[in-house]
Amino acid sequence: MEQRDVLVVLFDDVQSLDVTGPVEVFNGACGGVPGAYRIRTAGPDGAPVRTTSGLTLVPDLALDAAEPPHTLVVPGGDGTRIPDPRLVDWLAVHAPRARRVVSVCSGAFLLAAAGLLDGRRATTHWSLCDALAARHPAVRVESEPIYVRDGNVATSAGVTAGIDLALALVEEDLGRDLALAIARYLVVFLRRPGNQTQFSAQLAAQTAERRPLRDVQQWITENPAADLCVEALADRAGLSPRHFARAFRDETGMTPGRYVDRVRLEAARRRLEDTADGIEQISRQCGYGTTEAMRRAFVRVLGASPAEYRRRFRPAPRP
């Protein structure tokens, strides 16, 4: 059995969960396959670093003493805002020699600063995507996926998305059964698909300023199976359909139709994950009308049919 070296980069003001999330996944794999991974941490000079939450982490070694690993993990945190030049220089020279390069959250800024994302698709925390695109125009930034893989470089969204990406890598290395066992132990899904959106419809859209529009947003969320056409929603808001559609878009940042589509998809996902209801029943509960309509929505957005989504991403049953 090949032992895969995993090296996690540390620096001052690193986000602790960006470090510990992937580490716990790779370490969990060693419980099923002893010696599958050798996990080490390294900092610019090997000295202890302080995380954004105040925890102190002690690297195993200095970066200059680290050999090119199988998997290089670059976490994020406030320390990526004005990165240590030594860290960026090290990444530029040594990261291309790693088999796989992985970033979590704003760790993508470090990879971009080192020139490792030029011409590649990448993501980061949704709130930082515009900044990443503006600062590094050669990077093709995608704001919605929880992680993006382009060649041997993988970037993930905010904090917990690093766990999803690490689970995907373990599944690739050692098989789905072991990755599922780790997910069960960590009480997380195995695994959210990389192209799953980073945020819910409610978070993706702004909250409307006017009370009638806010009430309509809430109504949509609570009643995905209702008649949610523009005319019906406008009537509920006490506005003409044209005025309602324009005001909704102006105040939430998306059209009523797109908002409804996201709410229904999210409602269907949750029912697939949390209930044993049949797909036909869920399609009715969530306003799709037919299983084919729901299937098309899932394939278009998530790249998987409802049945496949349930098989792969439903949480493990409670013991």
Secondary structure, 3 states (H helix, E strand, C coil): CCCEEEEEECCCCCCHHHHHHHHHHHHHHHHHCCCCEEEEEEECCCCCEECCCCCEECCCEEHHHCCCCCEEEECCCHHHCCCCHHHHHHHHHHHHHCCEEEEECCHHHHHHHCCCCCCCEECCCHHHHHHHHHHCCCCEECCCECEEEECCEEEECCCCHHHHHHHHHHHHHHCHHHHHHHHHHHCCCCCCCCCCECCCHHHHCCCCCCHHHHHHHHHHHHCCCCCCCHHHHHHHHCCCHHHHHHHHHHHHCCCHHHHHHHHHHHHHHHHHHHCCCCHHHHHHHCCCCCHHHHHHHHHHHHCCCHHHHHHHHCCCCCC
